[in-house]
Amino acid sequence: MPSKYRRGLDITTESLDVFRQHTSLAVLPALSLLAVGSAFAVLTAVAFQFGIVDSLFTNDLHKYGALFCAFAISSSVATFFNAAVVHCASRVFDGEQTSVRDGLAAAWRVRRQIALWAVVAATLGTVLYILDEKFGAIGSVARLVFDLAWALLTYFIVPVIVLDHETGIRRQLRRSGALFKDTWGESVSATLGVSLIFLIAALPGLVLLAVGYFVLHGAIAAGALVVGGLIVVAAIVGSQTVTAIVRTALYRYATTGERVGPFEAREPASVFPEK
């Protein structure tokens, strides 16, 4: 197990090098956060305008409907901008020029598939929330297990939508699951490596947020909160971008045997040793 983490950190380091050469890709996850935040702000304002805030906590129908909308918005927006990053990363691996506009255009071309995927993800997320809420510990365990299985099954779902041009939820899930199961089970270590690096990067921001909220006062506290928040947001954006780079490279190797991006100079056995 320790060797898996070491390999993941090595891959993360090389993915960071790719990211440093193409930092403009970070604009796409940043736009994703901005779009989600703006959408939720609008929905919150509407809820207050029509006086339905209290019912979101007392009326199950309203509450679950709001949850479905929240899941659908976050899933569709995140998938859209991740699709744009995946497209751009793939073009970079081919030595081609790309841009934020190019990535957005590619994501727009598969907007119907992204919308359908968002509905499926939102429906599943709402159902699992209901199970967790209504069935106590059993529902919580079932949700935890299913969330993990779903994360593994959908590991390659965005590259499949964008690069495979596979249509139909069943075929997309089957394709994503097959790629993960048959070739890249060990790729979890790379994802853990990305998470660890950017968690460490976010720690100063988290400390500033805590100090600004609990210790400082006035303008100094406000400054600490702003700076801390910016650091955390930057870490989230960086993590999302590098994760997309890693998954695109993994997808390309899994489907074609081609080593690109962070795996270009590495022997396959050094990344995922034979079983």
N, C-alpha and C positions, 0 to 999 in steps of 0.2 A: 504493500500500500504506500509506504513512503516514496518508493521510486515513481509511482504514478504522479504524486504531487510534484516531485522534482521535474519530471517531464513536462507537466502542465506549466510550471513556472518558466521552463526554458522556452516553450512555445509562446507563452505570454510575452516574454521579453522580445522575441523576434517579431511578434505581431505589433508590439509597441513601436518597433523600428519602422514597420510599414505605415503605421498611423502617423508617426512623426513626419514622414515624407509626404503625407496626404492629409494634413490636419483639416483641410476644408470639409472633409467628410463629416466632421463633428457638427457641422451646421445642421445636418438632417436630424439627428437625435435631439438637438436643441430646439428645432422647429416642432418636433413631436411633443416635447414637454410643454412648449408654449401653446400649441394647439389644444392639448388636453386640458391644461389649466384654464384657458379661455373658455372652452366648452363648458367645463364644470362651473365656472364663474357665472356664465349666462344662465345655466340651469338653476343655480342657486338663487339668482336674482328673480327668475320666473317663479320659483317656489315661494319666495317671500312676497312677490307681487300678488299672487293668487291665494295667499294665506294657507298653504297646504303643508307647511313645514312640520307642524305637530302631527299631522296624519301620517307622515313618513315614518314616525316612530310608533304609532298606535294602530294603524291600519295595515294588515299584512299585504293586501292587494297593492296598495300604494307603495309600501316599502319594497316589495319584490319587483314591482315595476320599475322603481327608481334604481334598484340594484342592476336590473337587466340593462337599463339605459346606460348606467355607469360602466358596466362591463363591455357593452357594445362599443361605446365611444372610445374607451381606453384601448380595447383590442384592435379596433379598426385603424385608429390613428397610429398606434405603435407598429402594427404590421405594415401599414402604408410606408412609413418612413424607414423602417427596417428593410423593406423591399428595395427602397431607393438606395440605401447603403450597400446592400448585397449586389445590386446591379453595378454600382460604381466600383466596388471592390473587384468584381469579376473583370471589368474592363481594365482596371489597373494591372491585374495579374496577366492580362493579355498584352500589356505594354501599350495600351491605347489611351488616348486622352479622354477625360471624363469631367463632369461638373455636377454641381448640385442640381442644376436645371435638367441635365441629362437623367439623373437618378429619379427626379420627380416625374419626368415624362414616362420613364419605364414603369414606375409604380402605377401611374395613371392608366397605363395600358392594361393592367391586370386588376383594375379597381373592382370589377364585378366579383372576381374570385376573392379578393380581400374582403369585400362586404359580406359575401356568403360565409367566409371563414369567421368573421367577427360575430355574425348571428349565432353560429354553432358554438363558438367559444363563450359567448354571453349566456346562451341557454344553459350550457353545461355548468358554467360558474354559478348561475342562479340556483339551479337544481341542487348542486353540492352545498351551497350556503343553506338552503332550506333543510337538507338532510342533517347538516351540522347543527342547526338551530333546534330542529324538532326531535332529534333522536339522541341527544346528549352525547355521552362518551362514545357510543357505537357510531353515531353519525360523524363525530370528529375523526375517529380512526379511519372510517371509510373514506372520508374526504381527503385525509392525509395520504392514504395509499393511492387513491385515484389521482390526486394531484401529481404525485411522483411518477406514476405510470404515464400520465398524460404528457408530462414534461419530456419524458424520454421518447414517447411516440411521436411527438411533434418537434423534436429537436431540429430537424431539417425542413420544417414546413415552409418557411419563408423562401429559402433557396429553391425548393421544389416549385413553388408558385411562380417565382420570377424567372428562374433559369431552365426549369424542366418544361415549363408551359403545360404542365399536367392539369387537366380540368376534372372537376368532380371531387367532392370532399373525400369519398372513399378511396379513390385512386391516389389522392394526395397523401392521405394518412398512411396508406399501404406503402407508398414509395418512401415516405419519410421514415417510417418504422423499419422497413427493410434495410435502408442505408445505415441506420443506427445499429440495428441488431447484427447485421452480417459483417460490417466492416469497422464501425467506429465506436464500439462500446467504450473503448478506452478514452475517447475524446472528452469524457466528463472531466478528466484531470485538467484539460486545457481551460475549460469553463471555470473550474474551481480556481485555477491560477489567475484568471482575469478578475474574478471576484475578490480574491485575496489582495492583489495589487491595488485595486481601486478602493477597497475598504481601508487599507492603510493610508491611501492618498486622501480619503475623506475624513480621517480621524482628527486632523487639526481643525477642520471646519466644525465637526461635532463638538469638539472641546470649546471652541469659541461660542457656539450656540448655547451650550450649557452654562458657560461662565457669564455670557451676556444676559441670559434669562434669570439665573439664580443669584449671581453675585454683583454684577455691575448695575449702574443706574444712569438714567439720563441719556445724554448724547453718546457717551462712551459705550453704553449698553447697546444702543441702536446701531452704532458702528460695528460692534462685535457681531451682532446678529446678522447684519448685512453681509459682512465679509465671510462669516461662517457659512451663511446660506449659499453664497456664491461658490465657495470651495466645494460644498457638498453637491451642488448642481453640476459643477464642472466635473466632479468625479463620476457622477451618474452618466453624464453625456459621454465622457471618455470610455467608461465601461461598456456602454451600449455600442459604441462605435467599434471598439476592439473586439467585442464579442461577435459582431457581424463579420468582421474581417476573418476571425478564426473560423467561424462556421462556413463562410464562403470557401475558404481554402480547404477545409475538411470535405465539403461537398464536392469540390472539383476533383480532389484526389479520390474520393469514394466512388465517383461515377466514371472517371476517365483514367485513373492511375497517375494523373499529372500532378506533380508537386509544384505548387505555386505559393507565392506570398511567403508566410512564415515557415513553410515546409520545403521551400525550393532547394535549400542547400543541405537538407537533412536526409539521412537515410531513413526509409520507412520503419525499419526495425528499431531505430533509435527513438521513434515517436510512439509506436505501438508494437511492442515485441510480439513475435509469434507465440501462439498458445501451445 
